[in-house]
Amino acid sequence: MPLDTRTLLNGLRSGALRDQLEVHYQPIIYLRNGKLMGYEALLRWDHPEEGMIPPDIFIPFAEQHQMMFEVTQILFEKVLNEQAHWNHSRRTMISLNISPSSLPEDDLSTLLNPLTTDLIINRKQVILEITETAILENPVSSGALIHRLKAEGFSFALDDFGTGYSSLTNLRDLPFSELKVDKSFIQNLDAQRSNDHILIDAILSIAYAFGAFVVAEGIETKETLAQLQSMNCYAGQGYLFAKPMPATAIDSWHAQWP
């Protein structure tokens, strides 16, 4: 049954939204040695009437109704508070998805800078992920946002690389330190007739030429992992390592991880 738009809108405007939004974390692993690189923070909405609503449904809805500032503020506050706690025992990168099409650059600076200062977080450990599609929709504002926050110490990843309108000018003109390859290229990598390995090899060469590293998404089998390792892919994430998990599960997962 389709979600009721009135219910969603009322939920976004509700004072209970902060308690209903949950952050799950998926580990990102260095493929060379299997060590933990960091986590991608993934937002979930546990709606009291509709149940768990995935971000691909409620994020576009929040953008449409000019509610992204509130949603992003909750995400940043929850994630960076958690990261501040992890830093006492281990230093980790944290990746956050941002939506520049709905957030002016001043708003993002206003949200991020006080949080990282107050929580004593190294901004170089905060990776802001932005999709090629978002850049294409707002190239001027997206470019200004990336350059400004990069100058303030944050790092940037180009997300879902290769799935939309890919332009090498983004790599040439914008200071990305990371390319994230979509799982649609990764999950058939070990198939005998797949040409995806040719594409991945080309992406790796391009990324390294521009001084960026590559994170492969959607690694689910040991065979795929072996292929990526043989191609010298830098890092990856996927169900082979761990599914996204709530913050309360991270310590037990980390304790058993090699």
Order of alpha helices (4+ residues) and beta strands (2+ residues): alpha-alpha-beta-beta-beta-alpha-alpha-beta-alpha-beta-alpha-alpha-beta-alpha-beta-alpha-alpha-beta-alpha-beta-beta-alpha
